[in-house]
Amino acid sequence: MPPRPLPGFYFDQERNRYFPLTGSGRLPAQSGYVPANPTSSRAREADLVVDGQPKRRRRPVIWNSATSSISSVDVARHARSLRHSRIAATSSGFSEPVRWPFGGESQRVSAFRTTPTKQFFGDTSGWLYSRAVRSTIDMPSRSQNSPEESDTDRGWTEWTPELSLAPHSEISALCTTDTCCVAVCFGPTTKICVQDAEVPGRTQLLHLSSVRDVRAASLKRRTLVLGAADKVVHLADLDRSDSTAVRMFPTRSDVFTVAQQENFVYAGTRAGTVLRFDTRINNAKMAGQVLFESGRLPTASDSSRSSAVFVHPIHGGQSLVAGYMDGRFGTYDLRFLRPMARPSVTYAGQTSSHGHCYSAQWQQGITLDPSEHFLFAAGLDHRIRAWDVDSGELVSLDVSSSQSSPGFRSPNLFAMKFATHFSALQIVDAEDGPEQILWASGGSEVWSWRLGV
């Protein structure tokens, strides 16, 4: 009669008795245990040597994962280095003088925006200008032996004055989408011009008598946000004219810059505070969340702070790029907020614009490229600088290696010193290639560069 199986025991046929499985006795065959064979160990050692040379062992899986991660980091670093080198090589620029139809001694470009089919700029006298892309049939023929061509010859019509939005008040903000352009004037009352590209000739004028000194604007679809004196103005829908579509968010300081990200509105103030408002909260007296403050100026005798002049959410709203009037730029992590938080990435080298906050010269062109790889800024020293957004590395060349010269062909973008400072910068994807185009405007000039060319 065969022995009965007992849980936790095995039956030894030689000794004719049961032993516990954890004991020192021999394990049964059904346990899956195979005694070690000394000869097999020696055989394995012999297999590791071929022709007197040791064979390479197979790396553990965890080592392969580590090397894969390292190579991914190397690939990302190499791609960033290539982008950096390409942007630093930008040298082919085009400049176009603006011909003022009404004298123009005191006129200058104060705001600029471009779309794939139309461009706009506003001047310091309250005029709004525009031009459209020229069709292929209407484009003039050009000889191959005459490379000197302006940007207008390359596909744009002449600048045409559209309307005078507010005489003796400059156009302080311009916003565009593919189907809409919004122009806002600076003054004791606010006038807004809305042009709808889908309906030619349709222009809507809005008047906000309780809003003054608008310095910034942000347009997302049909939602418009204005940065005004002591408040942020939120217009939920430009197609609605009732009072319920307009909301005021108090800031207790003049707003110099605004931005939108889904349901949030970001605002930078003269006092150096960066605020965030949640538009889903229906409270007329809602105070904004203080994200961070600029801190006191190291050279100031009082407790004055550097004004925030640029805010732009990146990485899906997880981070925010902020710029201050004293020339500091940085990226802040919005997941870890403190009023006096330090930026996770800093961008050094920009000139300070303090002392110009009460004049139009304080407004310097600042922008990010559509892929959020580079930050561009124009300084009061009449130069343009760029930084890698992720690393903070300055994209720049030695100024002494290149000197600016008039004409069609320009030296390297980052080695040039321009005749005027630029009040507006914008980067767009080229319609006829994979490159990106940088537009810069200021004074009586409009410049453009194909980045990396």
KOLLUM-156141 format. One line per field, with one value per residue (C-alpha): residue in three letters; x, y, z. Coordinates in nm, 3 decimals. Layout:
N
code (Ala,...);
px (X,...);
py (Y,...);
pz (Z,...);
This chain:
453
code (Met,Pro,Pro,Arg,Pro,Leu,Pro,Gly,Phe,Tyr,Phe,Asp,Gln,Glu,Arg,Asn,Arg,Tyr,Phe,Pro,Leu,Thr,Gly,Ser,Gly,Arg,Leu,Pro,Ala,Gln,Ser,Gly,Tyr,Val,Pro,Ala,Asn,Pro,Thr,Ser,Ser,Arg,Ala,Arg,Glu,Ala,Asp,Leu,Val,Val,Asp,Gly,Gln,Pro,Lys,Arg,Arg,Arg,Arg,Pro,Val,Ile,Trp,Asn,Ser,Ala,Thr,Ser,Ser,Ile,Ser,Ser,Val,Asp,Val,Ala,Arg,His,Ala,Arg,Ser,Leu,Arg,His,Ser,Arg,Ile,Ala,Ala,Thr,Ser,Ser,Gly,Phe,Ser,Glu,Pro,Val,Arg,Trp,Pro,Phe,Gly,Gly,Glu,Ser,Gln,Arg,Val,Ser,Ala,Phe,Arg,Thr,Thr,Pro,Thr,Lys,Gln,Phe,Phe,Gly,Asp,Thr,Ser,Gly,Trp,Leu,Tyr,Ser,Arg,Ala,Val,Arg,Ser,Thr,Ile,Asp,Met,Pro,Ser,Arg,Ser,Gln,Asn,Ser,Pro,Glu,Glu,Ser,Asp,Thr,Asp,Arg,Gly,Trp,Thr,Glu,Trp,Thr,Pro,Glu,Leu,Ser,Leu,Ala,Pro,His,Ser,Glu,Ile,Ser,Ala,Leu,Cys,Thr,Thr,Asp,Thr,Cys,Cys,Val,Ala,Val,Cys,Phe,Gly,Pro,Thr,Thr,Lys,Ile,Cys,Val,Gln,Asp,Ala,Glu,Val,Pro,Gly,Arg,Thr,Gln,Leu,Leu,His,Leu,Ser,Ser,Val,Arg,Asp,Val,Arg,Ala,Ala,Ser,Leu,Lys,Arg,Arg,Thr,Leu,Val,Leu,Gly,Ala,Ala,Asp,Lys,Val,Val,His,Leu,Ala,Asp,Leu,Asp,Arg,Ser,Asp,Ser,Thr,Ala,Val,Arg,Met,Phe,Pro,Thr,Arg,Ser,Asp,Val,Phe,Thr,Val,Ala,Gln,Gln,Glu,Asn,Phe,Val,Tyr,Ala,Gly,Thr,Arg,Ala,Gly,Thr,Val,Leu,Arg,Phe,Asp,Thr,Arg,Ile,Asn,Asn,Ala,Lys,Met,Ala,Gly,Gln,Val,Leu,Phe,Glu,Ser,Gly,Arg,Leu,Pro,Thr,Ala,Ser,Asp,Ser,Ser,Arg,Ser,Ser,Ala,Val,Phe,Val,His,Pro,Ile,His,Gly,Gly,Gln,Ser,Leu,Val,Ala,Gly,Tyr,Met,Asp,Gly,Arg,Phe,Gly,Thr,Tyr,Asp,Leu,Arg,Phe,Leu,Arg,Pro,Met,Ala,Arg,Pro,Ser,Val,Thr,Tyr,Ala,Gly,Gln,Thr,Ser,Ser,His,Gly,His,Cys,Tyr,Ser,Ala,Gln,Trp,Gln,Gln,Gly,Ile,Thr,Leu,Asp,Pro,Ser,Glu,His,Phe,Leu,Phe,Ala,Ala,Gly,Leu,Asp,His,Arg,Ile,Arg,Ala,Trp,Asp,Val,Asp,Ser,Gly,Glu,Leu,Val,Ser,Leu,Asp,Val,Ser,Ser,Ser,Gln,Ser,Ser,Pro,Gly,Phe,Arg,Ser,Pro,Asn,Leu,Phe,Ala,Met,Lys,Phe,Ala,Thr,His,Phe,Ser,Ala,Leu,Gln,Ile,Val,Asp,Ala,Glu,Asp,Gly,Pro,Glu,Gln,Ile,Leu,Trp,Ala,Ser,Gly,Gly,Ser,Glu,Val,Trp,Ser,Trp,Arg,Leu,Gly,Val);
px (0.000,0.160,0.219,-0.051,0.051,0.060,0.069,0.411,0.578,0.738,0.788,1.142,1.130,1.472,1.397,1.032,0.914,0.787,1.007,0.906,0.971,1.177,1.400,1.747,1.624,1.605,1.322,1.081,1.095,0.756,0.891,1.087,1.417,1.718,2.037,2.339,2.571,2.936,3.026,2.764,2.920,3.259,3.100,2.943,3.281,3.436,3.164,3.273,3.614,3.657,4.003,4.157,3.951,3.665,3.322,3.111,2.833,2.485,2.406,2.120,1.792,1.822,2.152,1.992,1.718,1.977,2.175,1.854,1.769,2.117,2.104,1.763,1.910,2.203,1.968,1.765,2.081,2.214,1.885,1.890,2.249,2.154,1.861,2.089,2.349,2.087,1.928,2.271,2.351,2.060,2.195,1.963,1.735,1.508,1.422,1.139,1.085,0.731,0.610,0.386,0.101,0.030,0.366,0.514,0.762,0.628,0.475,0.629,0.519,0.381,0.227,0.254,0.092,0.106,-0.120,-0.076,-0.281,-0.271,-0.049,-0.138,0.045,-0.065,0.119,0.161,-0.103,-0.388,-0.389,-0.432,-0.258,-0.285,-0.162,-0.253,-0.052,-0.006,-0.132,0.116,-0.032,0.010,0.370,0.625,0.885,1.240,1.568,1.798,2.083,1.909,1.883,1.800,1.429,1.218,0.969,0.689,0.836,0.839,0.460,0.293,0.101,0.172,0.073,-0.269,-0.420,-0.743,-0.888,-0.801,-0.909,-0.822,-0.649,-0.347,-0.357,-0.129,-0.239,-0.102,-0.207,-0.275,-0.406,-0.481,-0.620,-0.661,-1.002,-0.989,-0.780,-0.829,-0.667,-0.682,-0.584,-0.418,-0.595,-0.847,-1.116,-1.071,-1.172,-1.150,-1.155,-1.252,-1.201,-1.351,-1.155,-1.439,-1.666,-1.471,-1.535,-1.692,-1.546,-1.687,-1.605,-1.638,-1.615,-1.533,-1.571,-1.478,-1.149,-0.838,-0.469,-0.475,-0.116,-0.164,-0.418,-0.459,-0.702,-0.802,-1.075,-1.339,-1.228,-1.038,-0.841,-0.712,-0.446,-0.556,-0.504,-0.568,-0.760,-0.785,-1.080,-1.225,-1.458,-1.589,-1.727,-1.660,-1.987,-2.187,-2.246,-2.432,-2.272,-2.268,-1.994,-1.753,-1.590,-1.341,-1.072,-0.905,-0.525,-0.451,-0.174,-0.144,-0.127,0.161,0.112,-0.159,-0.188,-0.455,-0.433,-0.764,-0.972,-0.689,-0.578,-0.225,-0.134,0.192,0.167,0.365,0.416,0.604,0.333,0.224,-0.141,-0.363,-0.742,-0.982,-1.256,-1.487,-1.536,-1.825,-1.729,-1.712,-1.470,-1.252,-0.889,-0.630,-0.399,-0.051,0.188,0.513,0.663,0.971,1.138,1.291,1.535,1.893,1.981,1.667,1.671,1.310,1.101,1.013,0.991,1.065,0.754,0.647,0.636,0.596,0.409,0.359,0.244,0.431,0.429,0.051,0.031,0.276,0.533,0.529,0.792,0.805,1.010,1.074,1.166,1.510,1.606,1.545,1.374,1.292,1.072,0.869,0.719,0.348,0.319,0.523,0.407,0.546,0.529,0.909,0.985,1.303,1.280,1.374,1.550,1.697,1.781,2.065,2.198,1.896,1.929,1.724,1.449,1.395,1.346,1.130,0.814,0.624,0.720,0.648,1.011,0.959,0.763,1.014,0.934,0.934,0.809,0.849,0.862,0.554,0.738,0.842,1.211,1.347,1.273,1.347,1.367,1.459,1.657,1.692,2.049,1.896,1.992,1.792,1.875,1.752,1.774,1.711,1.391,1.489,1.852,1.859,2.165,2.207,2.209,2.463,2.777,3.070,2.963,3.318,3.313,3.048,2.953,2.616,2.587,2.299,2.134,1.951,2.203,2.261,2.523,2.434,2.109,2.258,2.560,2.361,2.294,1.985,1.900,1.596,1.457,1.184,0.849,0.708,0.845,0.657,0.765,0.548,0.588,0.681,0.410,0.657,0.899,0.990,1.160,1.025,1.015,1.097,0.919,1.041,0.898,0.982,1.037,0.966,1.092,0.965,1.226,1.199,1.442,1.419,1.560,1.854,1.917);
py (0.000,0.333,0.590,0.854,1.213,1.432,1.811,1.948,1.604,1.371,0.992,0.849,0.507,0.398,0.491,0.403,0.711,1.070,1.379,1.748,1.942,2.201,1.942,1.841,1.531,1.472,1.652,1.445,1.450,1.624,1.925,2.024,2.026,1.886,1.827,2.019,1.832,1.921,1.823,2.057,2.349,2.270,2.243,2.586,2.730,2.570,2.721,3.067,3.019,2.979,2.945,3.070,3.394,3.459,3.474,3.790,3.741,3.865,4.185,4.176,4.331,4.615,4.723,4.733,4.960,5.193,5.218,5.282,5.573,5.717,5.698,5.871,6.155,6.175,6.189,6.470,6.661,6.619,6.738,7.045,7.117,7.097,7.336,7.573,7.571,7.619,7.922,8.072,8.061,8.289,8.562,8.624,8.909,9.144,9.499,9.710,10.078,10.189,10.473,10.694,10.845,11.128,11.295,11.048,11.265,11.143,10.814,10.479,10.116,10.030,9.684,9.416,9.081,8.847,8.566,8.333,8.566,8.911,9.136,9.424,9.696,9.987,10.315,10.574,10.800,10.550,10.426,10.060,9.940,9.611,9.430,9.099,8.820,8.873,8.610,8.435,8.602,8.951,8.897,9.091,8.902,8.919,8.860,8.594,8.846,9.087,8.915,9.238,9.202,9.339,9.134,9.306,9.178,8.829,8.813,9.102,9.403,9.760,9.876,10.043,10.251,10.083,10.327,10.573,10.397,10.675,10.994,11.094,10.757,10.474,10.124,9.948,9.588,9.371,9.013,8.783,8.441,8.284,8.452,8.760,9.066,9.277,9.619,9.808,10.168,10.319,10.608,10.728,10.517,10.195,10.144,9.802,9.726,9.371,9.269,8.940,8.782,8.542,8.836,9.085,9.444,9.357,9.571,9.589,9.872,9.826,10.099,10.029,10.359,10.215,10.065,10.276,10.242,9.905,9.787,9.420,9.182,8.809,8.648,8.280,8.190,8.456,8.523,8.847,8.940,9.294,9.414,9.758,9.998,9.815,9.530,9.247,9.263,8.933,8.935,8.581,8.622,8.906,8.830,8.915,9.281,9.241,9.334,8.975,8.893,9.142,9.064,9.268,9.108,9.354,9.351,9.664,9.750,9.833,9.523,9.511,9.163,8.895,8.538,8.267,7.893,7.705,7.838,8.040,8.398,8.505,8.869,9.048,9.381,9.698,9.594,9.283,9.035,8.754,8.660,8.379,8.395,8.103,8.220,7.938,8.110,8.354,8.618,8.985,9.062,8.755,8.822,8.653,8.385,8.525,8.289,8.470,8.815,8.972,9.072,9.407,9.569,9.535,9.889,10.065,10.283,10.200,9.885,9.915,9.596,9.515,9.514,9.194,9.261,8.909,8.591,8.284,7.937,7.644,7.264,7.250,7.496,7.313,7.594,7.968,8.185,8.528,8.837,9.150,9.505,9.471,9.218,8.897,8.605,8.265,7.958,7.876,7.538,7.595,7.264,7.400,7.755,8.001,8.382,8.410,8.096,8.084,7.997,7.645,7.787,8.138,8.333,8.578,8.857,9.078,9.455,9.639,9.878,10.051,10.423,10.379,10.241,10.566,10.595,10.376,10.255,10.017,9.786,9.543,9.262,8.923,8.596,8.216,8.006,7.787,7.471,7.638,7.560,7.917,8.248,8.567,8.919,9.264,9.494,9.868,9.828,9.762,9.394,9.072,8.778,8.421,8.146,7.774,7.737,7.408,7.482,7.862,7.874,8.201,8.176,8.441,8.512,8.741,9.090,9.174,8.894,9.065,9.425,9.547,9.691,9.841,9.664,9.345,9.097,9.128,8.973,8.731,8.817,8.805,9.016,9.307,9.638,9.793,10.158,10.131,9.907,9.659,9.690,9.367,9.021,8.724,8.381,8.185,7.867,7.932,7.854,7.741,7.527,7.368,7.680,7.937,8.311,8.577,8.911,9.223,9.575,9.909,10.269,10.285,9.938,9.583,9.305,8.932,8.639,8.274,8.115,7.892,8.040);
pz (0.000,-0.105,0.168,0.214,0.129,0.438,0.411,0.514,0.509,0.263,0.283,0.266,0.100,0.231,0.591,0.563,0.752,0.709,0.734,0.742,0.423,0.612,0.764,0.657,0.485,0.115,-0.068,-0.280,-0.654,-0.679,-0.492,-0.805,-0.617,-0.807,-0.604,-0.715,-0.945,-0.888,-1.242,-1.384,-1.193,-1.339,-1.682,-1.646,-1.548,-1.854,-2.075,-1.963,-2.130,-2.505,-2.656,-2.336,-2.346,-2.104,-2.264,-2.208,-1.963,-2.046,-1.861,-1.614,-1.730,-1.479,-1.638,-1.984,-1.849,-1.699,-2.020,-2.214,-1.984,-2.015,-2.395,-2.393,-2.191,-2.431,-2.729,-2.570,-2.483,-2.835,-2.987,-2.762,-2.865,-3.233,-3.183,-2.994,-3.273,-3.540,-3.369,-3.298,-3.671,-3.767,-3.994,-4.291,-4.188,-4.380,-4.273,-4.406,-4.328,-4.245,-4.465,-4.252,-4.457,-4.210,-4.155,-3.913,-3.721,-3.387,-3.500,-3.426,-3.411,-3.067,-3.129,-3.398,-3.479,-3.776,-3.900,-4.201,-4.424,-4.265,-4.053,-3.822,-3.633,-3.418,-3.374,-3.101,-3.260,-3.229,-3.589,-3.681,-4.000,-4.187,-4.495,-4.658,-4.810,-5.181,-5.421,-5.648,-5.956,-5.810,-5.694,-5.902,-6.098,-5.966,-6.139,-6.002,-6.009,-5.768,-5.429,-5.248,-5.178,-4.899,-4.707,-4.899,-5.228,-5.079,-5.048,-4.861,-4.988,-4.875,-4.527,-4.526,-4.241,-4.129,-3.874,-3.601,-3.284,-3.040,-3.160,-2.952,-2.767,-2.870,-2.962,-2.654,-2.727,-3.031,-3.025,-3.317,-3.394,-3.736,-3.769,-3.548,-3.462,-3.149,-3.099,-2.768,-2.699,-2.392,-2.222,-1.960,-2.128,-2.322,-2.683,-2.845,-3.216,-3.320,-3.684,-3.801,-4.084,-4.164,-4.253,-4.469,-4.373,-4.039,-3.760,-3.408,-3.167,-2.791,-2.529,-2.163,-1.980,-1.639,-1.762,-1.816,-1.898,-2.072,-2.127,-2.219,-2.371,-2.433,-2.679,-2.676,-2.924,-2.845,-2.486,-2.427,-2.115,-2.055,-1.813,-1.693,-1.404,-1.074,-1.236,-1.484,-1.723,-1.849,-2.152,-2.180,-2.534,-2.775,-2.953,-2.640,-2.559,-2.229,-1.899,-1.772,-2.024,-1.859,-1.524,-1.322,-1.104,-0.863,-0.845,-0.633,-0.879,-1.248,-1.467,-1.715,-1.863,-1.886,-2.018,-2.037,-1.977,-1.996,-1.701,-1.545,-1.602,-1.507,-1.442,-1.366,-1.185,-1.135,-0.771,-0.887,-0.790,-1.022,-0.966,-1.088,-1.122,-1.169,-1.406,-1.294,-0.958,-0.991,-0.736,-0.832,-0.547,-0.593,-0.505,-0.717,-0.583,-0.526,-0.702,-0.627,-0.584,-0.737,-0.412,-0.322,-0.557,-0.428,-0.541,-0.421,-0.111,-0.028,-0.042,-0.412,-0.614,-0.974,-1.192,-1.366,-1.741,-1.887,-1.792,-2.011,-1.895,-2.049,-2.031,-2.017,-1.728,-1.499,-1.526,-1.580,-1.748,-1.583,-1.661,-1.455,-1.539,-1.379,-1.648,-1.453,-1.627,-1.483,-1.508,-1.197,-1.111,-1.044,-0.860,-0.568,-0.501,-0.249,-0.271,-0.249,-0.449,-0.654,-1.024,-1.128,-1.437,-1.473,-1.788,-1.732,-1.949,-2.016,-1.962,-1.702,-1.812,-1.477,-1.506,-1.817,-1.655,-1.707,-2.073,-2.369,-2.380,-2.089,-2.319,-2.469,-2.708,-2.533,-2.681,-2.688,-3.000,-3.066,-2.954,-2.625,-2.678,-2.677,-2.507,-2.705,-2.560,-2.690,-2.461,-2.420,-2.544,-2.889,-2.898,-2.921,-2.693,-2.674,-2.412,-2.406,-2.202,-2.037,-1.952,-1.932,-2.160,-2.346,-2.725,-2.811,-3.009,-2.939,-3.045,-3.154,-3.410,-3.620,-3.685,-3.803,-4.151,-4.349,-4.638,-4.711,-4.576,-4.204,-3.976,-3.703,-3.529,-3.180,-3.274,-3.415,-3.243,-3.398,-3.448,-3.221,-2.951,-3.045,-2.870,-3.015,-3.100,-3.242,-3.371,-3.613,-3.817,-4.178,-4.431,-4.699,-4.498,-4.166,-4.031,-3.789,-3.857,-3.599,-3.647,-3.466,-3.484,-3.330,-3.427,-3.800,-3.895,-3.926,-3.929,-4.003,-3.977,-4.069,-3.757,-3.831,-4.178);
